């Protein structure tokens, strides 16, 4: 159904309108230049965070939203959920430096059509944008193999690790802890109550088998250094 909606949208527009959401101005500039070089693609808008992205989304009506995970005032996975809640047929491609093995499935569950790492070659990014614009799914060959192997129950697929047991919100809180934020700061950034953040912290410690807040902070800082 979503693919049909996407196709019908593009039938009336030969040029694919792309909206970029990334909290780094230099990255947005690079993506804008790359996309603008393609005859069938055009950048219709850009934003650095969730609130700005939601506001401009309704004004620009893009065919594809290109969304990073870490944003100026929020999280890309939560933005995907919010966008899909307003438009289930929207085509979203998550483009991030974060580990695809940890985030790709979360992005698809949230409603995105694909995930691509920023380390990929530029031609792969353009391919991903075009494929997602047509309503198709885009993942790396490795992630596609993992999904197919899991579906058919064959092949050597690594079992989920402790990090994969975290919910989207728990992972988001965990990352903020790794950036040195305290409970109240995290609550303000994520628009949650301090009590809710404390609940997430306790859940994270339990799932990752961490004894106390000191271990939680150390583990989170190390994870951020290795993955962001």
C-alpha positions in Angstrom: 0.0 0.0 0.0 2.8 2.4 1.0 4.6 1.6 -2.2 1.5 2.4 -4.2 1.1 5.7 -2.4 4.7 6.6 -3.1 4.4 5.7 -6.8 1.3 7.8 -7.2 3.0 10.7 -5.6 6.0 10.5 -7.9 3.8 10.0 -10.9 2.8 13.7 -10.7 6.4 14.8 -10.0 9.3 13.7 -12.2 11.7 15.3 -9.7 12.0 13.6 -6.3 11.8 16.2 -3.5 14.2 15.3 -0.6 14.1 16.8 2.9 17.4 16.6 5.0 17.3 16.3 8.8 20.8 16.4 10.3 22.2 18.4 13.3 25.5 19.1 11.5 25.5 22.1 9.1 28.5 20.8 7.2 26.8 17.4 6.7 23.6 19.0 5.5 25.6 21.2 3.0 27.4 18.1 1.7 24.2 16.1 1.2 22.5 19.1 -0.4 25.3 19.5 -2.9 25.4 15.8 -3.7 21.6 15.5 -4.2 21.4 18.8 -6.2 23.8 17.3 -8.7 21.2 14.7 -9.7 18.8 15.6 -12.5 15.9 13.7 -10.8 16.5 14.9 -7.3 16.1 18.2 -5.5 16.4 19.3 -1.9 13.2 20.9 -0.8 14.2 21.7 2.8 16.4 20.9 5.7 16.3 21.0 9.5 18.6 20.3 12.4 16.1 18.9 14.9 12.7 17.3 15.4 10.5 20.4 16.0 11.9 22.3 13.0 11.6 19.1 10.8 8.0 18.6 11.7 7.1 22.2 11.0 8.8 22.3 7.6 7.6 18.8 6.6 4.0 20.0 6.4 5.1 23.1 4.3 7.4 21.3 1.9 5.6 18.0 1.4 8.7 16.0 0.4 8.8 12.6 -1.3 11.7 11.4 0.9 12.9 12.4 4.3 16.6 11.8 4.9 17.0 11.5 8.7 20.0 11.2 11.0 19.7 9.4 14.4 21.3 12.0 16.6 19.5 15.4 16.2 19.7 18.8 17.7 16.7 18.4 20.0 15.7 14.8 19.8 16.2 11.5 18.2 15.8 10.3 14.6 13.9 7.2 15.5 11.3 9.2 17.4 11.1 11.6 14.5 10.4 8.7 12.2 7.6 7.5 14.4 6.1 11.0 14.6 6.3 11.6 10.9 4.7 8.2 10.1 1.9 9.0 12.6 1.0 11.9 10.4 1.6 10.3 7.0 1.9 6.5 6.9 2.8 6.6 3.2 5.9 8.8 3.7 9.2 7.5 2.5 12.0 7.9 5.1 15.6 6.9 4.8 17.7 6.9 7.9 21.3 8.0 7.2 23.6 7.8 10.2 27.1 6.9 11.6 25.5 4.7 14.2 25.8 0.9 14.0 23.5 -0.5 11.4 23.2 -3.8 13.2 21.7 -2.0 16.2 19.7 0.7 14.5 18.5 -0.5 11.1 15.8 -2.8 12.5 14.6 -0.1 14.9 14.3 2.3 12.0 12.3 -0.1 10.0 10.0 -0.9 12.9 9.5 2.8 13.4 8.3 3.1 9.8 11.4 4.0 7.8 11.9 2.4 4.4 15.7 2.1 4.7 18.9 2.6 6.6 22.3 3.6 5.2 25.6 4.4 7.0 27.3 7.7 6.2 30.5 5.8 5.5 28.9 4.4 2.3 29.9 5.7 -1.1 28.0 8.6 -2.5 26.5 6.6 -5.3 25.1 4.2 -2.8 23.4 7.0 -1.0 21.8 8.3 -4.2 20.7 4.7 -5.0 19.2 4.4 -1.6 17.2 7.7 -2.0 15.8 6.6 -5.3 14.9 3.2 -4.1 13.1 4.5 -1.0 11.4 7.1 -3.1 9.8 4.3 -5.1 8.5 2.7 -1.9 11.2 -0.1 -1.8 13.3 -1.1 1.2 17.0 -0.3 1.2 19.5 -2.0 3.5 23.1 -3.0 3.2 23.8 -6.5 1.8 24.8 -7.7 5.2 21.6 -6.5 6.9 19.5 -7.9 4.1 21.1 -11.3 4.6 20.5 -11.1 8.3 16.8 -10.3 7.9 16.3 -13.0 5.2 18.2 -15.6 7.3 16.1 -14.9 10.3 12.9 -15.0 8.3 13.7 -18.5 6.8 15.3 -19.7 10.0 18.6 -20.7 8.2 22.1 -19.4 8.1 24.4 -18.3 10.9 22.9 -15.2 12.5 24.4 -13.9 15.6 22.0 -13.9 18.6 20.8 -10.4 19.8 23.2 -8.8 22.2 22.4 -6.9 25.4 22.2 -3.6 23.7 19.6 -4.9 21.3 17.4 -5.7 24.3 17.0 -2.0 25.1 13.9 -0.2 23.9 14.2 2.8 21.6 13.7 5.2 24.5 16.1 3.3 26.7 18.8 3.4 24.0 18.2 7.1 23.6 18.6 7.7 27.3 21.7 5.5 27.4 23.3 7.6 24.6 22.6 10.8 26.5 24.2 9.4 29.6 27.2 8.6 27.5 27.4 12.2 26.5 27.7 13.2 30.1 24.1 14.3 30.7 22.5 14.1 34.1 18.9 12.9 34.7 17.3 16.4 34.8 19.2 17.4 31.6 18.0 14.2 29.8 14.5 14.9 31.0 14.5 18.4 29.5 16.1 17.3 26.3 13.7 14.4 25.7 10.6 16.2 27.1 10.2 13.5 29.8 9.8 13.7 33.6 12.9 13.1 35.8 11.1 10.2 37.3 10.6 8.6 33.9 14.2 9.0 33.1 15.2 7.4 36.4 12.9 4.4 35.5 14.7 4.1 32.1 18.1 4.2 33.9 17.0 1.3 36.2 15.8 -0.7 33.2 19.1 -0.2 31.4 21.1 -1.2 34.4 19.1 -4.4 34.8 19.2 -5.3 31.1 22.9 -4.7 30.7 23.7 -6.3 34.1 25.3 -3.2 35.5 25.7 -3.0 39.3 25.2 0.8 39.8 25.1 4.3 38.3 28.9 4.5 38.1 29.1 1.4 36.0 26.2 2.7 33.9 28.0 5.9 33.2 31.3 4.2 32.4 29.6 1.7 30.0 27.6 4.5 28.3 30.6 6.8 27.8 32.6 3.9 26.3 29.7 3.0 24.0 29.4 6.5 22.8 33.1 6.8 22.1 33.0 3.6 20.1 29.7 4.1 18.2 29.2 7.8 17.6 
